[in-house]
Amino acid sequence: MKASIFLLAVSAGVALAQPASLAERDHTESPLCPWFGDDNPLQPTPACCYNMPWTKEHLPYKVCMAPSSAKNTADFEESCRKIKAEARPVCCPQSLITDDESKDKGDDLLCYKAKTLN
């Protein structure tokens, strides 16, 4: 299911951009996110959140996709608007976050089970 959502965004021609602050992000436990366990803290991560509509295969649900390429925050927010998504921070497991574009984890960056921050 993760791959299908990722492919949906790709097939729509959407290039999600990563905020410039990613490289500066502190990879220590954040007071904004709860501890995930197994030495894998949750980190605040910018994401595009949108509602998946009802289909024959699934009920409607909300999904948040973290960006996977390095650009700036304005580009990221514009990319979210283009797919009618909301740019907002979510809590993603640190192991899914990479500062190095060559280590892009693709659909692993989908944070559909993430706790949404206020």
QUIUR-V719060 format. One record per residue. N is the residue number from 0. RES is the residue in one small letter. PSI is psi in whole degrees, 0 to 359 (none if undefined). Layout:
N_RES_PSI / N_RES_PSI
//
This chain:
0_m_322 / 1_k_313 / 2_a_323 / 3_s_324 / 4_i_317 / 5_f_316 / 6_l_327 / 7_l_314 / 8_a_319 / 9_v_316 / 10_s_335 / 11_a_358 / 12_g_27 / 13_v_127 / 14_a_101 / 15_l_138 / 16_a_147 / 17_q_136 / 18_p_149 / 19_a_337 / 20_s_352 / 21_l_315 / 22_a_336 / 23_e_357 / 24_r_137 / 25_d_120 / 26_h_43 / 27_t_171 / 28_e_131 / 29_s_138 / 30_p_344 / 31_l_337 / 32_c_143 / 33_p_162 / 34_w_131 / 35_f_332 / 36_g_173 / 37_d_39 / 38_d_37 / 39_n_78 / 40_p_154 / 41_l_139 / 42_q_143 / 43_p_127 / 44_t_127 / 45_p_142 / 46_a_158 / 47_c_121 / 48_c_134 / 49_y_162 / 50_n_128 / 51_m_128 / 52_p_166 / 53_w_138 / 54_t_180 / 55_k_334 / 56_e_333 / 57_h_159 / 58_l_163 / 59_p_145 / 60_y_162 / 61_k_141 / 62_v_144 / 63_c_126 / 64_m_122 / 65_a_150 / 66_p_160 / 67_s_6 / 68_s_149 / 69_a_114 / 70_k_210 / 71_n_170 / 72_t_319 / 73_a_317 / 74_d_320 / 75_f_311 / 76_e_322 / 77_e_320 / 78_s_320 / 79_c_315 / 80_r_323 / 81_k_329 / 82_i_17 / 83_k_42 / 84_a_165 / 85_e_126 / 86_a_120 / 87_r_156 / 88_p_141 / 89_v_169 / 90_c_116 / 91_c_145 / 92_p_136 / 93_q_327 / 94_s_344 / 95_l_355 / 96_i_133 / 97_t_140 / 98_d_345 / 99_d_116 / 100_e_331 / 101_s_346 / 102_k_26 / 103_d_131 / 104_k_10 / 105_g_235 / 106_d_350 / 107_d_344 / 108_l_3 / 109_l_123 / 110_c_53 / 111_y_341 / 112_k_9 / 113_a_149 / 114_k_124 / 115_t_135 / 116_l_156 / 117_n_none
//
